[in-house]
Amino acid sequence: MTAAAPDASASPGSSTSSDSVQRTRVVVVGAGPAGLTLANILRAASVDCVVLENESREFIERRPRAGFLEEWAVRALDGRGLADRLLRNTVVHTECEFRFAGESHRFPYTGVSGQRHYVYPQPLLVTDLVREYADVRGGDIRFGVRDVEPAGTDTDRPSVAYTDPATGERVRLDCDFVAGCDGARGVTRDHMPPEHVTIARHDLGVGWLALLAEAPPSSDCVVFGIHPRGFAGHMARSPQVTRYYLECPPGDDPENWSHERVWSELHERLAADGAPPLVEGELIEKRVLAMHNYVVEPMAYGRLYLVGDAAHLLAPIGAKGMNLAIHDSLLLGDALVAHYGKGDDSGLRDYSRRCLRRVWQYQEFSQWLSEMYHGVSSGDPFRAGVARARLRRTLGSPAAAAGFAELFLGKDTDY
């Protein structure tokens, strides 16, 4: 990256000429899995970029998030030298378990599809990607920035301005492209003109109480409890920590859920003949998730490209969000490398269309799975009957099992 003198003839909508003005090729807004994967791809190809992140490095390396990676994503990261620690420390899952009507049903998805899930919590992946980009490859990442403001993205002179947390100085980064990797609450999506995009939204009509317990996993695989009182989920995060989910009313207050109430409901909803008892522990996180999905279409405007949750959100029903973010990053990273290395802009022109094929496939699966998880507890006898039929078919039909496994684990093919 190179610095330049302040320019009074700034691009349209950019910061004032009194700002410090610098220059880079790509500004990546957001240091989650999407932004860091993209930044590493660019750095490896010697494409100058700067990553801007509102939070501190310590915060993003500890922020609890998803933990399931699909096999294609792991192979893609490994092929780019980004999965060494992941492969050394991951836990591989080959099956999941459904508990329903007091019975336990194992679903051997690796035996059905040949694919596996890798359990690697997002904070560990973020830690690895930050280390590779900043410490190993010498990439430029700026933590704790404030008031990030893209400008001029509909011109050939875009920029991103921010406030330096140490000096209070306003800094403007002139660039060629802006990658909006700043998640569902970021600023880049709001920079897309309303007349240019369609935002499709779907509310699933339920809430999930997301819990982290300082307790070892009570099963060697993911457990889905389908119960008239509401869905419950069990997902290992580490040998000492387990993620649990409990269906609850939308907008419920986490403080309504005492330690005793949480564990009573988990025991009830995850009960099954022959299943080991749950190991209880201190609840170190309680938050209620709004279970809704959205898609921004298209995912690009001018020189601005949205990546990951900035462009699409999936409720954590099918463990798809981090995988989709990585998929977007791979496509955009390769497209930018082709632009600078070969003068080939086909990947940039086709970025949104290629991403959205997979996005909508995962959205459809999320909605399908939500009805199987929540229909029984909906209070609607028809939805409950459909959900039971869907589960029985998935468990009993080889063709249905193959279809479920393919969508649950993801593939390189987008329909």
N, C-alpha and C positions, 0 to 999 in steps of 0.2 A: 504494500500500500504506500502511496506517496502523499505528501502534504502539499498544499498549495496556498497561496495568499488569498485573503478574502476577496470575493468577486461580487461587485455591486450589481452585475447583470445576472443574478441568480435565476435558476429555472423557475417556471411558473409555479406559484404556491409554495416555494421553498422559503427557508429561513432568511433573515435579514443579513445585509452585508457586514454587520458587526460581529457575526459569528465566526468562530474558527472553522475553516473549510478544509476538508481533507478529501482524498480521492481513493476509491477502490473499485473493483469490478462488480462485486456482488455484495449486497448487504443482506445478511440473514438475521431476521428479527425473531428471537426466541431460541433458547438453548435447552429444548427437550430432545427426545429421540429424533424427531423430524429434523430440526435445525442442525443438530450435531452430526447426524448421519450425512446430511447434505454438505455441511462444512468440511467434513473429512474427505468426501469424494472430491470436492473442489481443491482442497489443499494438496491431495495426492497428485492431482493433475496440474499443479502449479498455477491454479486460477486464484488470483487475489480475492479474498473475501474478509469481511469483518462480521462477527457475531455480536449482537446486542441482546442483553438479558437484564430484565428488571430486578431479578432476585440475585442473591449472593451465590457463590459457588457452593458454599456449605449447604445452603438451603436446597438447591436443586439436586444435590447428591444425597439428600436425606428424605426428600418429599415422597411420601408413600403413594404409589400408583400401581398400575397393572403389572402382572408378572408372567404372562404366558406368551411365548413366541412360537409362531408356526415354523415348520421345518424349512420351508422355502426361504423365510426371512433369515433364519440362522445361516443357511448355506450362502445367501447373498452377502451377508455381513462377513462371513468367513472368507469369501472370495475376494474381499476388499481389505483383508487384514484387520478387521474390526471385531473379531470374535474369539481371540485367543483366550482371554480370561473367562469369557462366557462358556466356552466348551470345556474348560478345566473345572468349572464350578457349578455348572447347571445340573439340575435333576431332570431326567427324561421320563415323561409319562407316556404310557402306551394304552391306557384305558381310563374310562371314567365310570361312575356309578350313579344310577338313578334309584332313589328310594321313594316308594309310592305304595300306599295302602298297607303299610307295615311290612313290605317286602323289599329286598335289595336285588337290584339287577345290574350286573357288571356289563359294560359295553366295551369290547376289545377293539377300539378303533384302529390300532396299528395292524391287527390281524385282518381287518376288513379293508383298509386302505393302503397299508404300507407306510403311512406317515405317522409322525410323532409330535408331541408337544414338548417344548423346552420350558422349564420353570426357571425364570431368571428375573427377579424383581426389577422394575424399571429404574429405581435409584442406582442399582449396581451397573446397569447398562449405561446410564447417563454418566456415572463416574468413569467408566471405561472410555467412553467417547470423548469426554472432556480431556481426560489424560492424554489420549492419543492425539487429539487436535492441538491442544495448547502446550502440553509438556513435551511430547515426543516430536510432533511435527512443527512446533513453533507457531501455531496459528494465533490470530488476533481475536480475542474474545473479551468483551467489556461487560463486567458485571455491575449490577446496581444502578444501571442507567435509568433516567426518569424522563417522562414526557416525550416518548418516542413519537415522531410525526413523519410519516412518508409524504412525499410531495412529487408532483410532476411525473407520476407513473404513466400518464397517457402521452408522454413526450419521449424523445430519445435522450433526455437529460434528467432522469429521476434522481431523487435524493432522499435521505433519511436524516432528520435532525433529532438530537437528544440532549439532555442536560447531564453533564459530567457530575457524578455524585461527590467527587473529591473537591472540585474547584467551583462548582456552580456555574461553570461556563457552558454556553450553548454551542454545541458542535454540529456541523453539517457534514455529512458524508455524501459526496456526489458519487454516482455509480452508474452502471449499465442496467442492472436488474435488482429488484427487491424480492426476496423470498419471505413471505409471511408465514412463519412457523410459530406464531405466538399464541396458539390455542384458542379455545372457545371465547375467552374474555379479552383477547388481544385487540390491538388497534388496527391491524392491517385489513381485516375483513370489512371494517366500517369504511375503509377507503375505496371500496368497490362501489361505483355509482349505482344507486337503486334501479335506475332504468336499464342497466346493463346486465343485471343478474336476477335470477330467481332463487329464492331461499325456500326450499320445501321442508316442512316441519311435520313431525308426528309425535304426539304425546301418547305414551303407552298406558297412562291412566293409573299408574302405581308408583310408589316410592320404594327404595331399598335402603335399609339401614346398613351402612358399611361399617364393619367392625374389624379391628385388629386385636388379637388376643395374644398375650405373652403365655402361650401354651403350645406344646408340640402338636403337630397334626394328629388327628384321630383316625385318619385313613391314609393309605399309601397312594390315593388318587383323588381327583376332584369328585365331590359328591353333590348331587342335585336332589334336594328334597322337594317333592311335589305334594302339597298337603292342603286340605281344605282351609286351614288357618292361614295359609300363605306360603309362598316359596321360601326355601332356605338353601344356602350354599355354603360349602366348605372347600377351601382352597389353601394348600400349603404354601407358605412363603419362605420359610426356612425351617431348620430342625427345631427352632425355638418359638417361631411365630406363625400363627395361622390367620388367614383372612376368612371371615364369615360374612354372609349377607342374610338379612331377614326382610321379607316383603313387609311394607308398612304403608299407612295412608300417605298420599302425596303431601309434601310440606310438613310432615310430622316433626316434632321437636325431639332431637336426640335425648334431651334430658327426661323425656317421658319413659326412657328405657333404662331402668336401673340394672345393676349387675345381676340381681336375682331374676328380673323379668327376662333379660336377654338369654340367660342360660336355660331358664325354664322353657322358653319358646324354641331354642335350638334343640334341646333334648326332645321336645314333643315333635317338631317338624322333621327331624332327621332320624327318628326312631325306626328301626327295622329289625326283624327277627335275625338273630345271629350277628348283628353289627356290634362292634366294640363300643363301649360307652365313650362319650365325649370327654376329653381331658379339659377341665376348666382352667382358666387363668385370668389374670388381670386384663381388663379392657383398656388398651392404650390409645384407641381411636374409636370415636363414634360420630358418624355424620350421615345425614340423610341425602341420598342422591335423587335428583329429579330425573325420572326415567323418560327421557325424550330423545329423539333423533332429529338431525337436520342435515341437509345437503345444500351447498352453495354451487350454483351452476350458471355459467362456467366457472372454473377455478382460476382463471387468469383474466387480467385486464391490462392492456398495454404492456408495460415492463414489470408488472406486479404478478407474482404467482403465489397462490395460497397452497399450503402444504399441511397435511395432518388435520388436527381438530379445528384449525382456523377455517377449513373448507368443509368439514363434515364431522358430525358427532354421532357416535354410537353409544347408547347405553351399554353398560358392561355385561350384557347378557351372554354374548358369545365370545368375549375376550378378543375383540377384533381391533380396537382402537389403535394400540401401539403398532400392530402389524400393518394397518392401513397407512399410518404415518411413515413407516419405513418404506413401504411400496411407493408412495408419492415421492419420497426423497430420492430413491434410486432413479426414478424416471426423470425427475428434474435435474438431478446431478449429472446424469449421463447426457441429457439434452444440452446443458450449459457447457459441458466439456466438449461436446461435438461442435457447438457454436464457436467456441474459442479455438479449438484445435483444427477443425476442418472447414469452418465456415458453413456448417450444415445446420440449418434452422428447422428442419423437419420435426425434430423431437420437441422443440419449443412450441411449434404450431399445433402439434398433436397431443401436447401434455394433458390438457384438461380432458379430452375425449378418452384417452387411455386410462387415466386415473378413474374417471367416473364409471367405467365399465365394472371395475372391481368394487367401487364404492356402493353402487346400487345392488350388486350381487350380495354384498355383506349386509346391506340394509334389509333386503328381502329376507335373508336368513334370520336376522335379528328379530324381525316382526313375527316370523313363523315360530321361532323358538320362544318368544315372549308368550305367545298364546298357549304353547304347551306348558310353560312354567306357571302361568297365572290364571289359565282358564278354570282350573279346578277350584280356585279360591275366589272367583269373580262374583259368586252369588247368582250366576245365571246358569240354570240347568243345561241349557243348550251348549254354551261355551264349555262347561265342565265335561259334557259328554264328548264333544269334539276333541278336547285336550286329551282325554283318556284314550280315545281311539287313535289319535296321533302318536301317543307314547307306545301303545301296544303294537302298532304297525312298525314303528322304528325299531323296537326290540325284537319283533317276531319275523319280519320280512327281510330276507337277504338283500333284495333290491333297495328297499327303503333304508336299511342300515348302511348300505354303500353310499347312497345319496347323502344321508346325514353326515357320515364320516368325512366325505369329501368337502362338504361345506364347513363343517366344524373345524377341520384342520387346514383348510385352504389349499389352493394349488396355484401353480404358475399360470394355469389357463384361466382366462376371463371370458365368460360366455357372451 
